[in-house]
Amino acid sequence: MNVLPLRRNPSVLEQDLGDELLLYSAGGQDVHVLNATGRAVWRLCDGQRSPQEIAAQLQTQFSQTDERNVMADVQRMIADLTERQLLAG
């Protein structure tokens, strides 16, 4: 897992639908739907925060007490976004 700050791929377009966020990959061929937690991770991938910092922010934002579960969720989400080329390292 990359521990460097990650940022959103600038070619990805977003559409906010209230409870969900749609991400359109370059060319608009792929659409990805994020729930509230996924959206929070996406927004925090601003090139300034490490995965650990993102997990800490989410833990506070969603009042989660189990740090290991939050970190595991963030790692899965980042891996998925990276695999889909929605994040740039």
CYANA upper distance limits for C-alpha pairs under 8 A (distance plus 0.5 A):
  1 MET  CA     75 GLN  CA      7.84
  1 MET  CA     79 ALA  CA      8.07
  2 ASN  CA     89 GLY  CA      8.44
  3 VAL  CA     50 SER  CA      6.27
  3 VAL  CA     51 PRO  CA      6.68
  3 VAL  CA     52 GLN  CA      8.30
  4 LEU  CA     49 ARG  CA      8.33
  4 LEU  CA     50 SER  CA      6.01
  4 LEU  CA     51 PRO  CA      8.16
  4 LEU  CA     89 GLY  CA      7.91
  5 PRO  CA     45 CYS  CA      7.81
  5 PRO  CA     46 ASP  CA      8.19
  5 PRO  CA     47 GLY  CA      5.48
  5 PRO  CA     48 GLN  CA      5.97
  5 PRO  CA     49 ARG  CA      5.32
  5 PRO  CA     50 SER  CA      4.77
  5 PRO  CA     51 PRO  CA      7.53
  5 PRO  CA     89 GLY  CA      7.76
  6 LEU  CA     45 CYS  CA      5.82
  6 LEU  CA     46 ASP  CA      7.00
  6 LEU  CA     47 GLY  CA      5.26
  6 LEU  CA     48 GLN  CA      7.76
  6 LEU  CA     49 ARG  CA      7.40
  6 LEU  CA     50 SER  CA      7.26
  6 LEU  CA     51 PRO  CA      8.37
  6 LEU  CA     87 LEU  CA      7.18
  6 LEU  CA     88 ALA  CA      6.75
  6 LEU  CA     89 GLY  CA      5.63
  7 ARG  CA     45 CYS  CA      5.15
  7 ARG  CA     46 ASP  CA      5.05
  7 ARG  CA     47 GLY  CA      4.67
  7 ARG  CA     48 GLN  CA      8.19
  7 ARG  CA     87 LEU  CA      6.20
  7 ARG  CA     88 ALA  CA      6.01
  7 ARG  CA     89 GLY  CA      7.02
  8 ARG  CA     12 VAL  CA      8.12
  8 ARG  CA     42 TRP  CA      7.60
  8 ARG  CA     45 CYS  CA      6.40
  8 ARG  CA     46 ASP  CA      6.84
  8 ARG  CA     47 GLY  CA      8.08
  8 ARG  CA     86 LEU  CA      6.76
  8 ARG  CA     87 LEU  CA      5.05
  8 ARG  CA     88 ALA  CA      6.46
  9 ASN  CA     85 GLN  CA      7.85
  9 ASN  CA     86 LEU  CA      5.75
  9 ASN  CA     87 LEU  CA      5.29
  9 ASN  CA     88 ALA  CA      5.67
 11 SER  CA     25 SER  CA      7.48
 11 SER  CA     26 ALA  CA      5.95
 12 VAL  CA     23 LEU  CA      6.90
 12 VAL  CA     24 TYR  CA      6.05
 12 VAL  CA     25 SER  CA      5.38
 12 VAL  CA     26 ALA  CA      6.18
 12 VAL  CA     86 LEU  CA      7.04
 13 LEU  CA     23 LEU  CA      6.17
 13 LEU  CA     24 TYR  CA      5.50
 13 LEU  CA     25 SER  CA      7.19
 13 LEU  CA     26 ALA  CA      8.15
 14 GLU  CA     21 LEU  CA      7.35
 14 GLU  CA     22 LEU  CA      6.12
 14 GLU  CA     23 LEU  CA      5.22
 14 GLU  CA     24 TYR  CA      6.83
 15 GLN  CA     21 LEU  CA      6.32
 15 GLN  CA     22 LEU  CA      5.51
 15 GLN  CA     23 LEU  CA      7.07
 16 ASP  CA     20 GLU  CA      6.90
 16 ASP  CA     21 LEU  CA      5.14
 16 ASP  CA     22 LEU  CA      6.83
 17 LEU  CA     21 LEU  CA      6.19
 17 LEU  CA     22 LEU  CA      7.83
 19 ASP  CA     35 ASN  CA      6.94
 19 ASP  CA     36 ALA  CA      6.56
 20 GLU  CA     33 VAL  CA      7.08
 20 GLU  CA     34 LEU  CA      6.03
 20 GLU  CA     35 ASN  CA      5.34
 20 GLU  CA     36 ALA  CA      6.71
 20 GLU  CA     39 ARG  CA      7.85
 21 LEU  CA     33 VAL  CA      6.27
 21 LEU  CA     34 LEU  CA      5.57
 21 LEU  CA     35 ASN  CA      7.12
 21 LEU  CA     36 ALA  CA      8.31
 21 LEU  CA     39 ARG  CA      6.69
 22 LEU  CA     31 VAL  CA      7.07
 22 LEU  CA     32 HIS  CA      6.09
 22 LEU  CA     33 VAL  CA      5.18
 22 LEU  CA     34 LEU  CA      6.84
 23 LEU  CA     31 VAL  CA      6.09
 23 LEU  CA     32 HIS  CA      5.48
 23 LEU  CA     33 VAL  CA      6.92
 23 LEU  CA     34 LEU  CA      8.29
 24 TYR  CA     28 GLY  CA      5.62
 24 TYR  CA     29 GLN  CA      7.74
 24 TYR  CA     30 ASP  CA      6.28
 24 TYR  CA     31 VAL  CA      5.19
 24 TYR  CA     32 HIS  CA      7.00
 25 SER  CA     29 GLN  CA      6.96
 25 SER  CA     30 ASP  CA      5.88
 25 SER  CA     31 VAL  CA      7.02
 25 SER  CA     86 LEU  CA      7.43
 26 ALA  CA     30 ASP  CA      8.46
 34 LEU  CA     38 GLY  CA      5.45
 34 LEU  CA     39 ARG  CA      6.11
 35 ASN  CA     39 ARG  CA      6.49
 36 ALA  CA     40 ALA  CA      6.71
 37 THR  CA     41 VAL  CA      6.85
 38 GLY  CA     42 TRP  CA      6.59
 38 GLY  CA     77 MET  CA      7.47
 39 ARG  CA     43 ARG  CA      6.59
 40 ALA  CA     44 LEU  CA      6.67
 40 ALA  CA     58 LEU  CA      7.89
 41 VAL  CA     45 CYS  CA      6.84
 41 VAL  CA     54 ILE  CA      7.31
 41 VAL  CA     58 LEU  CA      8.19
 41 VAL  CA     74 VAL  CA      7.53
 41 VAL  CA     77 MET  CA      8.00
 41 VAL  CA     78 ILE  CA      8.35
 44 LEU  CA     49 ARG  CA      7.51
 44 LEU  CA     54 ILE  CA      6.69
 45 CYS  CA     49 ARG  CA      7.07
 45 CYS  CA     54 ILE  CA      8.13
 45 CYS  CA     87 LEU  CA      8.37
 49 ARG  CA     53 GLU  CA      6.09
 49 ARG  CA     54 ILE  CA      6.73
 50 SER  CA     54 ILE  CA      6.76
 51 PRO  CA     55 ALA  CA      6.64
 51 PRO  CA     71 MET  CA      8.26
 51 PRO  CA     74 VAL  CA      7.36
 51 PRO  CA     75 GLN  CA      7.55
 51 PRO  CA     78 ILE  CA      8.43
 52 GLN  CA     56 ALA  CA      6.73
 52 GLN  CA     71 MET  CA      7.44
 53 GLU  CA     57 GLN  CA      6.69
 54 ILE  CA     58 LEU  CA      6.68
 54 ILE  CA     74 VAL  CA      7.93
 55 ALA  CA     59 GLN  CA      6.51
 55 ALA  CA     67 GLU  CA      8.28
 55 ALA  CA     70 VAL  CA      6.39
 55 ALA  CA     71 MET  CA      5.78
 55 ALA  CA     74 VAL  CA      6.58
 56 ALA  CA     60 THR  CA      6.92
 56 ALA  CA     67 GLU  CA      8.27
 57 GLN  CA     61 GLN  CA      6.53
 58 LEU  CA     62 PHE  CA      6.30
 58 LEU  CA     63 SER  CA      8.35
 58 LEU  CA     64 GLN  CA      8.32
 58 LEU  CA     70 VAL  CA      7.90
 59 GLN  CA     63 SER  CA      6.09
 59 GLN  CA     64 GLN  CA      5.32
 59 GLN  CA     65 THR  CA      7.42
 59 GLN  CA     67 GLU  CA      7.45
 59 GLN  CA     70 VAL  CA      6.99
 60 THR  CA     64 GLN  CA      7.17
 64 GLN  CA     70 VAL  CA      7.93
 66 ASP  CA     70 VAL  CA      7.05
 67 GLU  CA     71 MET  CA      6.67
 68 ARG  CA     72 ALA  CA      6.59
 69 ASN  CA     73 ASP  CA      6.63
 70 VAL  CA     74 VAL  CA      6.68
 71 MET  CA     75 GLN  CA      6.57
 72 ALA  CA     76 ARG  CA      6.72
 73 ASP  CA     77 MET  CA      6.64
 74 VAL  CA     78 ILE  CA      6.51
 75 GLN  CA     79 ALA  CA      6.52
 76 ARG  CA     80 ASP  CA      6.62
 77 MET  CA     81 LEU  CA      6.62
 78 ILE  CA     82 THR  CA      6.42
 78 ILE  CA     87 LEU  CA      8.38
 79 ALA  CA     83 GLU  CA      6.49
 80 ASP  CA     84 ARG  CA      6.75
 81 LEU  CA     85 GLN  CA      6.76
 81 LEU  CA     86 LEU  CA      5.66
 81 LEU  CA     87 LEU  CA      6.35
 82 THR  CA     86 LEU  CA      6.24
 82 THR  CA     87 LEU  CA      5.49
 82 THR  CA     88 ALA  CA      7.62
